[in-house]
Structures are given as C-alpha cells and as structure tokens.
Amino acid sequence: MSQPRARWPSHDALVTIVRPWLNTRRWFPAGNDSAIAVVSYWEHIIPYVSNDAARTYVLSTDQGYVQLPLVCTLNCPTPEQGFITKYGEMYLADGPAHPAWITSWFHEATLDSFAPAFLKAQRVHATKFPLSPHVLSGEQSNTSVLFSIASQRMILKVYRVLCAGLHPDLELGAALAAAKWPHISPPVAHSLICFPQHNGTENTALGALMCPFIPDATDGFTYFVDLARRRIDPFPAAERLGKVTADMHRELCSALGHSEAVDPLTLSRRITSELALTVQEVPQLDTDLYEKLQGLIDPLCDMTDIPVLMRIHGDYHLGQTLLADRWYIVDFEGEPLRPIDQRRRPDLALRDVAGMLRSFSYAQAQALRQEDAYSVSATHSHWITQATRGFLQGYMQGKSLRSSEETLLKVLILEKAAYELRYEYRMRPEWLSIPLDALRNLTENKPSQNSDRNYTF
C-alpha cells in the first residue's frame, strides 16, 4: 500500500498554525495583532516521485501582501529544511528551504533570455537537485537561497513582501545584462505572482528571481568592515568601487535614458518631506536638530545647475556589492520601505553616491563595535575620510566636485540618513545612533577651503 499523501489544513487553520512562526520573521511586516487572511494560493507540481505537497500562498496583512511558500510533508523536516511546525501527523516547512518547493519553482519558472543552455536542458529531467538548498542568513525583507543545478550554483531571491508592478530588480538587471555589463550576475529565471487586492482588482508582482552565484566573493560590507577593523587604508578599494559605480550609471543612462532636471523647489520639498516624516516618528530627532537640518535644505531652492534625472540603483550601499575577481553590484530592488512606483522613478545619480558614503560610516561603526569601542567620533575618523575621498576620486575620475555638487550631495546624505533613522527606529534600535550622529555631524561640518577637501560630510 502506498503512503498517504500530505494534506493541507484549511485556510483559517493554516493562518493560526503559521502565525507564531511568522511573528519571528524579520521580513514579516505585520504586528502580532494584525489581521491575516489567505487571498490566493496555487499548487506546485513536484517533478519527482514524492508524498510531499508544495504550495505558494498569498496572505493579506494590514501592511500589504506577503508571499508564503510552503511544503506539507509526512516526514519531519530538519531546521535546515525549513521546519515550521507539526499539525496532526503532518509537518509544515518553509518552501525556500525545502528541496520540493525549490525544484518545483525551477521547473515552473520563466527562463530569461540570458539563461544558459544547460538550464533549459535540466528542465527536461524531472530529478532533484544534487545539493539541498541553503537559506542565507541576514535577510531582512526577502529570502535568498543557494542551491545547485547541474553542479552550477544559483542564488534564488524570494520576495516575501509582494509589490505589484514591474519590479526594478528584474527591470534594471535585465537592462544591464542586455548591455553585457560585466559587473552583475544576470537574471536567468523568474516567476510572477497574480493576486487579488482588497478593491477587487488583480495585480501581478515579481515572486522570485534567480541569478548565477558569484564564486569566491566577499560582500562589500564585510570587506570594508575588515579593512576598518585592521586599520587598513580603504582608499584603493573605495576608488575602484567608485569607478564601477560611475560606469553603472553610464550604462543605466544609456539603456534607459534620462529625464529633465528636477525643479530645485520640488527637490527641496522632497527632502523636507523625508525629514518631516522622520521627526514625526523618531523622538530622538529633536526640534533644535531638525531646524538646523532644515537650514541645510533651504539653499537648494536657489540652485540653477541640478543634474538630469535617470534610473539609479536606489538602495546603494556596501551590502549590495560583492568583491571577487572584480566588483559586482547586486539587488536592484530599491529601498524596501518605499512603494514600487517611487523606486522606479528617475532620480539623481548622486543619490546612489550618498547611499554608499553613508555605508562607509556603518562599516566603520561595525568594526568599532566588534572591538567594543564604538563612539560617536566614528563618522569623523580618518578612515571614513579616506573611504569617502577614494570613492569620490574613482566616481569623478579624478575631478573635484563642484561647489554646487558638494552642496547637493550633502543634502542627499541628509535625506539618506533621515531614512536610515526611521528604518533603525523600526527595525534595529541598537543602530539608531549611527544615522543620528551623521545628522548631527552634517550640521557641524564646515567645508574645507583648500582644494583637497576632506569630504567627511
């Protein structure tokens, strides 16, 4: 007699069963008392003989829609296979960690034009992958999984919070891949999710995106933290990264075009709005500091040479880079707290520059925290100055920033730090001092009068 196949709980029972686990996930956007409901689901076909069952659910929450891939199995999964809980004689596992869901996803996904031939050949063979999927740690808004297909390692990013519309991670990755830009890992497969919204309309969102794994790579944040910890001059590495960043902007502008320059008053209002949102939410941003920061924004209204707008990375920091045989840029999805239409808007290329300069401060702070020596002076250190100078030297191809560019970059750093302050207040209160110190430093900094500016911002 054959073994009975796994059986799914009802929708209401499923929500009750997985709720405690969801509340422990960093990517789950809703609070403990938020209403959750299943709005849609679909079955996956497991392309090998199995008594497991794989489904992907879409849940509605008070903070949006969430993708929940699951495997229902009679065999108790290990923690590495995504064990969630037991109900009756059945077990539930998180889909991205379980071979049944991963294999099903690959056989059903859309292969992109950049997919190598061996991937198409592997779809013909209904077999398990030779290696179990490995969920990467440190994810905040998505889940990334490393696994192998025909001995080739792949990274699958599963988007937990669903954003209806054309996703910039796929859009920009495809544009750079089509240009044969050598500093990305091109998208080779993806899946889309259709789900009904509360207003009755149906929307489509990017569900998951697969790219080749970059071997022997160190993420940029880890690399620069190590440089800071060992007191190694970051200038050479930062300069090379600056050159790659400038090249990325040229490629994006060539592939996707540019828009007219933003009106100075519009830009000023945008940054003022970002600061206002932060002061309303974060009590540590007091009125005195707020007024000083607003004073840095006001001169924007008189600027006459603001650059044109173009598509940019949008959430550019060291964690979005990898260093292997060369620098690679990853994760083009934009800032996860912003709506997807905002992430796709053309913007100032210097906004990416501001994000990277802020990231050097985080790397320095992390290095000092590892030594139990964190202090507010971190953002003023010689190491930060060297990282900033190196990056700008590479980005500007040895030229100096014009006075107007320096002013613009400073207010974009202000905008980024204000966003960081809200993010840390919500997600990582122990890091709150880093963007708060940066905002204070901006109001105290005086630009150097010599030609070799320190650029500490």
Number of C-alpha atoms within 10 A of each C-alpha: 3 5 8 9 14 20 15 18 15 10 15 11 12 15 17 13 17 15 13 13 13 18 15 10 12 13 17 21 19 18 12 11 8 12 13 18 17 18 16 16 18 12 11 19 16 23 19 13 9 12 17 19 21 26 18 20 20 23 21 21 17 12 14 14 25 24 22 21 24 22 28 26 23 19 13 17 21 12 12 14 21 21 19 20 16 16 12 7 11 18 21 27 26 21 24 27 29 25 22 29 26 22 24 21 25 20 20 16 18 15 18 14 13 15 17 12 8 11 17 12 10 15 15 10 11 14 13 17 17 12 14 18 26 19 21 13 9 10 12 13 17 18 19 22 19 20 23 17 16 12 10 11 15 18 22 25 21 24 20 22 23 24 21 21 13 14 21 23 18 21 15 23 25 19 17 22 18 13 13 13 16 13 20 22 20 26 25 23 23 22 17 14 20 16 21 15 14 9 6 8 8 11 14 16 18 23 23 22 21 26 21 21 17 17 10 9 16 16 17 25 22 17 20 26 23 16 18 22 18 10 13 11 17 23 21 16 19 26 24 17 26 24 20 20 25 19 15 20 18 15 18 21 18 14 15 15 13 15 15 11 16 16 13 18 14 12 18 18 15 13 20 19 13 17 24 14 14 23 19 11 13 17 10 14 18 11 11 8 16 17 11 15 20 18 11 16 22 15 15 21 14 10 14 11 11 17 16 14 19 22 23 26 29 25 20 26 21 24 19 17 22 23 21 14 10 12 21 21 25 18 20 20 20 20 15 15 11 9 12 19 13 12 22 22 14 21 22 20 23 21 23 24 24 23 22 27 28 26 20 27 25 23 25 25 25 24 23 17 13 11 10 9 11 15 13 14 10 22 23 16 13 14 22 28 21 21 27 26 24 24 27 25 21 22 21 15 13 12 10 14 15 9 10 14 15 16 17 24 22 21 26 22 24 29 25 24 25 24 19 20 30 23 18 18 19 12 13 11 12 9 17 19 17 23 24 19 18 24 24 16 17 19 18 11 12 11 14 11 8 7 7 9 13 16 20 25 26
